[in-house]
Amino acid sequence: MILGITGGMGCGKSTATRIFEEMGFRRIDSDALVRDRILTAPECVAEAERRFGAGVIVTDAAGCGQIDRAALARVLFADEAKLRAWEDFVLPRLYVLWREQLEGDRAANWVVEAPLLYEKGLENWFDFVVCVASSGATQFARLAGRGVSHTLAAQRISKQLPLAQKIEKADFVLSNDGSTDFLRDQIKYLAARLV
């Protein structure tokens, strides 16, 4: 079984996927794959510099250029066309990594954190889609706790499909306005019925 996890920014998708992992699912963390494998690849660094200039590149201790993710985010979230074009460059590379992992263990139950699941029409990748939902106030509080300003959080959230639409489309919805234990209880209940 392959579950796709979606939801709004700051709703707790990563927490939910880690809990599913505790329940025996294999986990794919898309954000980590992009951050650690895709954005660090030399061709990706070169493409970011070509598209957006030297302002999105920093030099590491070894003298190699690396993408400054905060600088890149400022450029992308200020310009819808640049954001969509960059997604079109990065996401196919992510899907290759998903495929490699999923095919590497076909017998496993998988949970895949897929923030742009509906925006990119990825429903057919998954047996079921689970949306992690929380109130706007909770989202903004969590993002503030990560050092994301209210303005930047609102800007990023506005680029995603509204959470209400994700809730409506999902097979299952997890409420994440309470404690982690409350979320864990919901996932334990759901997982017991799915596998």
C-alpha positions as CSV (number, residue, x, y, z in Angstrom):
1,M,0.0,0.0,0.0
2,I,1.2,3.5,-0.8
3,L,-0.3,6.4,1.1
4,G,0.1,10.0,-0.1
5,I,0.2,12.6,2.7
6,T,-0.8,16.1,1.8
7,G,-2.0,19.2,3.7
8,G,-1.2,22.8,4.1
9,M,2.1,24.3,5.1
10,G,2.5,24.0,8.8
11,C,-0.3,21.4,9.2
12,G,2.0,18.6,10.3
13,K,2.6,16.4,7.3
14,S,6.1,15.5,8.4
15,T,4.9,14.7,11.9
16,A,2.2,12.5,10.5
17,T,4.6,10.6,8.2
18,R,7.0,10.0,11.0
19,I,4.1,8.5,13.1
20,F,3.1,6.3,10.2
21,E,6.7,5.2,10.1
22,E,6.4,4.2,13.8
23,M,3.4,2.1,12.8
24,G,5.6,0.1,10.3
25,F,5.3,2.1,7.1
26,R,8.3,3.0,5.0
27,R,8.6,6.8,4.8
28,I,9.5,9.0,1.9
29,D,10.3,12.6,3.0
30,S,10.0,14.6,-0.2
31,D,11.3,17.8,1.4
32,A,14.5,16.0,2.6
33,L,15.0,14.4,-0.9
34,V,14.8,17.8,-2.5
35,R,17.0,19.5,0.1
36,D,19.6,16.8,0.4
37,R,19.7,15.1,-3.0
38,I,18.3,17.4,-5.7
39,L,19.3,20.9,-4.7
40,T,22.8,19.8,-3.9
41,A,23.4,18.2,-7.3
42,P,25.8,20.2,-9.4
43,E,23.5,20.5,-12.4
44,C,20.7,21.8,-10.1
45,V,23.1,24.4,-8.6
46,A,24.2,25.5,-12.0
47,E,20.6,25.7,-13.3
48,A,19.6,27.8,-10.2
49,E,22.4,30.2,-10.9
50,R,21.6,30.4,-14.6
51,R,18.0,31.1,-14.0
52,F,18.1,33.4,-10.9
53,G,21.7,34.7,-10.7
54,A,24.5,34.5,-8.3
55,G,22.4,35.9,-5.5
56,V,20.9,32.4,-4.9
57,I,24.3,30.8,-4.6
58,V,26.7,30.7,-1.6
59,T,30.1,29.2,-1.4
60,D,30.7,26.4,1.1
61,A,33.9,25.8,3.1
62,A,35.3,23.7,0.3
63,G,34.8,26.6,-2.2
64,C,31.9,24.9,-4.0
65,G,28.8,26.7,-4.9
66,Q,25.6,25.7,-3.1
67,I,22.0,26.9,-3.4
68,D,21.1,29.4,-0.7
69,R,17.6,28.0,-0.1
70,A,16.3,31.1,1.7
71,A,17.4,33.3,-1.1
72,L,15.9,31.0,-3.7
73,A,12.6,30.9,-1.8
74,R,12.5,34.7,-1.7
75,V,12.9,34.8,-5.5
76,L,10.4,32.0,-6.2
77,F,7.6,33.0,-3.9
78,A,7.7,36.6,-5.2
79,D,7.1,35.4,-8.8
80,E,4.5,32.8,-9.7
81,A,6.0,32.1,-13.1
82,K,9.5,31.5,-11.8
83,L,8.1,29.2,-9.0
84,R,6.1,27.0,-11.4
85,A,9.0,26.8,-13.9
86,W,11.4,25.8,-11.0
87,E,8.9,23.2,-9.8
88,D,8.8,21.8,-13.4
89,F,12.6,21.5,-13.3
90,V,12.8,19.9,-9.8
91,L,9.8,17.7,-9.4
92,P,10.6,15.2,-12.2
93,R,13.9,14.6,-10.4
94,L,11.9,14.0,-7.2
95,Y,9.6,11.5,-8.9
96,V,12.6,9.5,-10.1
97,L,13.7,9.2,-6.5
98,W,10.2,8.2,-5.4
99,R,10.1,5.5,-8.0
100,E,13.5,4.1,-7.1
101,Q,12.5,3.8,-3.4
102,L,9.0,2.4,-4.1
103,E,10.3,-0.2,-6.5
104,G,13.1,-1.1,-4.2
105,D,10.6,-2.7,-1.7
106,R,7.4,-3.5,-3.4
107,A,6.2,-5.6,-0.4
108,A,6.3,-2.6,2.0
109,N,3.6,-0.3,3.0
110,W,4.7,3.2,2.1
111,V,3.8,6.7,3.2
112,V,4.9,9.6,1.0
113,E,4.9,13.2,2.1
114,A,3.7,15.0,-1.1
115,P,2.9,18.7,-0.4
116,L,1.9,19.4,-4.0
117,L,0.0,16.2,-4.5
118,Y,-3.2,17.7,-5.8
119,E,-1.5,20.8,-7.4
120,K,0.5,18.4,-9.6
121,G,-2.1,15.8,-10.2
122,L,-0.3,13.0,-8.4
123,E,-3.4,11.2,-7.0
124,N,-2.8,8.1,-9.2
125,W,0.5,7.5,-7.5
126,F,-1.3,6.5,-4.3
127,D,-3.8,3.9,-3.1
128,F,-5.2,6.5,-0.7
129,V,-4.6,10.2,0.0
130,V,-4.5,11.4,3.6
131,C,-4.8,15.1,4.3
132,V,-3.3,16.5,7.5
133,A,-5.4,19.6,8.5
134,S,-5.2,22.3,11.1
135,S,-6.6,25.7,11.6
136,G,-5.0,28.7,10.0
137,A,-4.1,30.0,13.5
138,T,-2.3,26.7,14.3
139,Q,-0.5,26.8,10.9
140,F,0.8,30.3,11.4
141,A,1.9,29.5,15.0
142,R,3.8,26.5,13.9
143,L,5.5,28.3,11.1
144,A,6.4,31.2,13.4
145,G,8.0,28.7,15.7
146,R,10.2,27.7,12.7
147,G,11.2,31.3,12.2
148,V,8.9,31.9,9.2
149,S,7.3,35.4,9.3
150,H,3.6,35.8,9.1
151,T,4.0,37.6,5.7
152,L,6.2,34.9,4.2
153,A,4.0,32.1,5.6
154,A,0.9,33.8,4.1
155,Q,2.7,34.2,0.7
156,R,3.7,30.6,0.6
157,I,0.3,29.2,1.7
158,S,-1.4,31.3,-1.0
159,K,0.6,29.5,-3.6
160,Q,-0.9,26.1,-2.6
161,L,-4.3,24.7,-3.3
162,P,-6.6,25.8,-0.5
163,L,-6.7,23.4,2.4
164,A,-10.5,23.1,2.2
165,Q,-10.1,21.7,-1.3
166,K,-7.5,19.2,-0.2
167,I,-9.8,18.1,2.7
168,E,-12.6,17.6,0.2
169,K,-10.6,15.6,-2.2
170,A,-8.8,13.4,0.3
171,D,-9.8,9.8,1.2
172,F,-9.0,10.4,4.8
173,V,-8.5,13.6,6.9
174,L,-6.4,13.8,10.1
175,S,-7.1,16.7,12.5
176,N,-3.9,18.2,13.8
177,D,-4.9,21.1,16.1
178,G,-4.3,19.1,19.2
179,S,-1.4,17.2,20.7
180,T,1.0,14.8,18.9
181,D,-0.7,12.0,20.9
182,F,-4.1,13.0,19.5
183,L,-2.6,12.8,16.0
184,R,-0.9,9.5,16.8
185,D,-4.2,8.0,18.0
186,Q,-5.9,9.0,14.7
187,I,-3.1,7.5,12.7
188,K,-3.0,4.3,14.8
189,Y,-6.8,3.9,14.2
190,L,-6.4,4.5,10.5
191,A,-3.4,2.3,10.0
192,A,-5.1,-0.6,11.7
193,R,-7.9,-0.4,9.2
194,L,-5.8,0.0,6.1
195,V,-3.2,-2.8,6.6
